[in-house]
Amino acid sequence: MTLINTLAPLFALIAIGFVMVRTGHIAGEAVQPLGALVMRLALPALIFLALAGTPPGEALDIWFLLAYAGGSLAAMALCMALARWVLGLPWQVAAVVGLGVSMANSGFMGFPIAQALMGAEPGTVLLAHCMIVENLVVLPLALVLIALAQARDSRETGWDVLAAIPRNPLMLALMAGALVSFSGLTLPSVAQTTLELLARISAPLALLVIGGMLAGLPAGGRAGTVILIVAGKLGLHPLAVWLALSVLPGVSPVLAVGGVLFAAMPMITIYPLLSARAGHARLGAVALLVATLGSFITLPAIIILLGLA
């Protein structure tokens, strides 16, 4: 029941966005600027607050961070290799595959599910650890790989692309949030409240945008690529994190169980928007939809295997 109560609203928002665009109540042309609002304002606010709100003296489990990062990067590398050399896909698409496999929906699905199953404090600690890995390691690496792959088909050099990365709103939010956290500064209440209001709209607006994107996209897609992304995200990613956590010593049992649970989540809800940066919004949208639907089957199974049911 907890899983259904958590996931059903996400599907509902996607469906609402789909219906609103398909019936003409929202113009299809409005979806792209709404997506830009999420990418350039709401999501950076969420990422900044997640990092800035981590106390500088708070103990971090370094072994967990290494294991979660290692498992996520291993899943990314393996699926990118399969996409490039087995399916014969270009590097651009392979980078999109790698992002979808390794970037879990920690904030909008992992946290509420972990909080309901494990308690508020463990859920918060898990969210902080997983978002550090995802926002400081996985997401920047994926953005760089996508940008470098795009440079292969343009006149830009690799140095041009790398120089532009720090100007990305997501990267600026990552750097600013980390700076505030390490400095121990406290945000003024007005700034804190303003950013919280912006952050709150990121999840529902992103889901509505995804539904609108699905309504405006042609049916069909690369079936083999979608299968690779979904299987990698729902199966390989949690398996790789579990193996890494089993090998590295000293990780607390609570974090170990929670890390596998977070890795088992579908990909981040803005995956289609990130995929659009490489010109593959439809692939990202279809993969997100299939993975989210598939998680209704895989998540209960993993929850039972982890002994959380």
C-alpha positions in Angstrom: 0.0 0.0 0.0 2.9 2.4 0.8 4.4 1.8 -2.6 1.1 2.4 -4.4 0.4 5.5 -2.4 3.9 6.8 -3.2 3.9 6.0 -6.9 0.3 6.6 -7.9 0.5 10.4 -7.7 3.6 10.4 -9.9 1.7 8.5 -12.6 -1.3 10.7 -12.1 0.7 13.9 -12.8 2.3 12.3 -15.9 -1.2 11.3 -17.1 -2.6 14.8 -16.4 0.2 16.4 -18.5 -0.4 13.9 -21.3 -4.2 14.6 -21.3 -3.8 18.4 -21.1 -1.6 18.5 -24.2 -3.4 15.8 -26.1 -6.8 17.5 -25.6 -5.3 20.9 -26.5 -5.9 22.5 -23.1 -2.1 23.2 -23.0 -0.4 23.9 -26.3 2.3 21.5 -27.2 4.6 24.4 -27.9 4.4 25.3 -24.2 6.0 22.1 -23.0 9.5 23.1 -24.0 9.6 26.4 -22.1 8.1 24.7 -19.1 10.9 22.1 -19.3 13.4 25.0 -19.5 11.9 26.4 -16.3 12.5 23.1 -14.5 16.1 22.7 -15.8 17.2 26.3 -15.4 15.5 27.4 -12.2 13.4 24.9 -10.2 15.8 21.9 -10.3 18.9 24.0 -9.6 17.1 25.4 -6.5 16.4 21.9 -5.3 20.0 20.7 -5.8 21.4 23.8 -4.2 19.2 23.4 -1.1 20.0 19.6 -0.8 23.8 20.4 -0.7 23.7 23.7 1.2 21.6 22.1 3.9 24.1 19.4 4.7 25.9 20.5 7.9 29.7 20.8 7.4 30.3 18.8 10.6 27.8 16.0 9.7 29.5 12.6 9.6 29.5 11.1 6.2 30.0 7.4 5.6 33.0 7.5 3.1 32.8 3.8 2.4 29.1 4.1 1.5 29.9 7.0 -0.8 32.6 5.0 -2.5 30.4 1.9 -2.9 27.4 3.8 -4.2 29.6 5.8 -6.6 31.5 2.7 -7.7 28.3 0.6 -8.3 26.7 3.5 -10.2 29.7 4.2 -12.4 30.2 0.4 -13.1 26.5 0.2 -14.3 27.0 3.3 -16.4 30.2 2.0 -18.0 28.9 -1.5 -18.8 25.6 -0.2 -20.3 27.5 2.4 -22.4 29.8 -0.3 -23.7 26.8 -2.5 -24.6 25.1 0.4 -26.3 28.2 1.4 -28.3 29.7 -2.0 -29.2 26.8 -4.5 -29.1 23.9 -2.3 -30.3 26.2 -0.2 -32.5 24.7 3.1 -31.2 26.6 6.4 -31.5 28.4 7.9 -28.5 25.7 10.5 -28.0 23.0 7.8 -27.5 25.4 5.7 -25.4 25.9 8.6 -23.0 22.2 9.0 -22.7 21.9 5.3 -21.9 24.6 5.6 -19.3 22.8 8.5 -17.6 19.5 6.7 -17.5 21.0 3.6 -16.0 23.0 5.3 -13.2 20.9 8.3 -12.1 18.2 7.2 -9.7 15.1 9.1 -8.8 16.3 9.6 -5.2 14.6 12.9 -4.3 11.1 12.2 -5.6 10.8 8.4 -5.1 13.7 7.1 -3.2 13.3 9.4 -0.2 9.5 9.1 0.4 9.7 5.3 0.0 12.8 5.0 2.3 11.2 7.3 4.8 8.0 5.2 4.9 9.8 1.9 5.1 12.9 2.7 7.2 11.9 5.9 9.2 12.5 9.6 8.7 16.0 9.9 10.0 17.5 6.9 8.0 15.6 8.2 4.9 17.1 11.7 5.3 20.7 10.3 5.8 20.3 8.1 2.8 19.0 11.0 0.7 22.0 13.2 1.6 24.5 10.5 0.8 22.9 9.4 -2.5 22.5 13.0 -3.7 26.1 13.8 -3.0 27.1 10.9 -5.3 24.5 11.7 -7.9 25.0 15.5 -8.0 28.7 15.6 -7.6 29.8 12.5 -9.5 27.2 10.9 -11.8 25.3 13.9 -13.1 28.4 16.0 -13.9 30.1 13.1 -15.6 27.0 12.3 -17.7 26.7 16.0 -18.7 30.3 16.0 -19.8 30.0 12.8 -21.7 26.9 14.0 -23.5 28.5 17.3 -24.3 31.7 15.7 -25.6 29.7 13.3 -27.7 27.8 16.3 -29.2 31.2 17.9 -30.0 32.1 15.0 -32.3 29.3 16.2 -34.6 30.1 19.9 -34.4 32.9 22.3 -34.8 33.3 22.6 -31.1 36.4 21.2 -29.5 36.4 19.2 -26.4 38.0 22.1 -24.5 35.1 24.4 -25.7 32.6 22.0 -24.3 34.4 21.5 -21.0 34.7 25.3 -20.6 30.9 25.7 -21.0 30.0 23.0 -18.4 30.6 25.3 -15.4 28.0 27.7 -16.8 25.3 25.1 -16.8 22.6 26.1 -14.2 22.8 22.6 -12.7 26.5 22.8 -12.3 26.4 26.3 -10.9 23.8 25.0 -8.3 26.1 22.0 -7.4 29.1 24.3 -6.9 27.2 26.9 -5.0 25.5 24.4 -2.7 28.8 22.6 -1.9 30.5 26.0 -1.2 27.7 27.0 1.3 27.9 23.6 3.0 31.6 23.6 3.4 31.7 27.2 4.6 29.1 26.6 7.3 27.1 29.7 6.2 23.4 30.0 6.9 21.1 31.3 4.2 18.9 34.3 5.1 15.3 33.2 5.8 14.0 35.1 2.8 16.4 33.4 0.5 15.8 30.0 2.1 12.0 30.3 1.7 12.2 31.6 -1.9 14.4 28.7 -2.9 12.2 26.2 -1.1 9.2 27.5 -3.0 11.1 27.1 -6.3 12.3 23.6 -5.3 8.8 22.4 -4.5 7.6 23.0 -8.1 10.4 21.0 -9.6 8.9 17.5 -9.1 5.2 18.2 -10.1 6.2 20.4 -13.0 8.8 18.0 -14.3 6.2 15.2 -14.2 3.6 17.3 -16.0 6.3 18.2 -18.6 7.1 14.5 -19.1 3.4 13.8 -19.8 3.2 16.7 -22.2 6.3 15.5 -24.0 4.9 12.0 -24.4 1.7 13.4 -25.8 3.6 15.4 -28.4 6.0 12.7 -29.5 5.5 10.1 -32.2 4.9 6.5 -31.1 7.6 4.0 -31.3 11.3 4.2 -30.6 14.5 2.1 -30.3 13.1 -0.9 -28.6 16.5 -2.5 -28.0 17.9 0.7 -26.5 14.8 1.2 -24.2 15.1 -2.4 -23.0 18.8 -1.8 -22.2 18.1 1.4 -20.3 15.3 -0.1 -18.3 17.0 -3.4 -17.5 20.2 -1.5 -16.6 18.3 0.8 -14.3 16.0 -1.5 -12.5 18.2 -4.6 -12.5 21.9 -3.9 -13.1 22.2 -0.7 -11.0 20.9 -2.1 -7.7 22.9 -5.3 -8.3 26.1 -3.3 -8.9 25.6 -1.2 -5.8 24.9 -4.3 -3.8 28.1 -6.0 -5.0 30.1 -2.8 -4.2 28.6 -2.5 -0.7 29.3 -6.2 -0.1 33.0 -5.8 -1.1 33.8 -2.6 0.8 34.0 -2.8 4.6 32.5 -0.7 7.3 29.2 0.4 5.8 26.4 0.4 8.3 23.6 -2.2 7.6 21.0 0.6 7.4 22.9 2.5 4.7 23.7 -0.7 2.9 20.1 -1.8 2.6 19.0 1.8 1.8 21.6 2.2 -0.9 20.3 -0.8 -2.8 16.8 0.5 -2.4 17.7 3.9 -3.8 19.5 2.3 -6.7 16.5 0.2 -7.5 14.4 3.4 -8.2 13.6 4.4 -11.8 15.7 7.1 -13.3 15.4 10.7 -12.4 12.1 12.3 -13.6 14.0 14.9 -15.7 15.7 12.2 -17.7 13.8 13.1 -20.9 14.8 16.8 -20.4 18.5 15.8 -19.9 18.2 13.5 -22.9 16.8 16.4 -25.0 20.2 18.1 -24.6 21.6 15.3 -26.9 18.5 15.4 -29.2 16.9 12.2 -27.8 14.0 13.5 -25.8 11.7 10.8 -27.1 14.1 8.0 -26.2 14.4 9.4 -22.7 10.6 9.9 -22.3 9.8 6.3 -23.4 12.5 4.8 -21.2 11.3 6.8 -18.2 7.7 5.7 -18.8 8.6 2.0 -19.2 11.0 2.0 -16.2 8.4 3.7 -14.0 5.8 1.2 -15.0 8.2 -1.6 -14.6 9.2 -0.4 -11.1 5.7 -1.4 -9.9 6.9 -5.0 -10.3 10.6 -4.8 -9.5 10.4 -2.5 -6.4 8.1 -4.7 -4.4 10.3 -7.7 -5.2 13.5 -5.9 -4.1 11.8 -4.5 -1.0 10.9 -8.1 0.0 14.4 -9.4 -0.7 15.9 -6.6 1.4 13.6 -7.6 4.3 11.8 -4.2 4.4 8.3 -5.5 3.7 
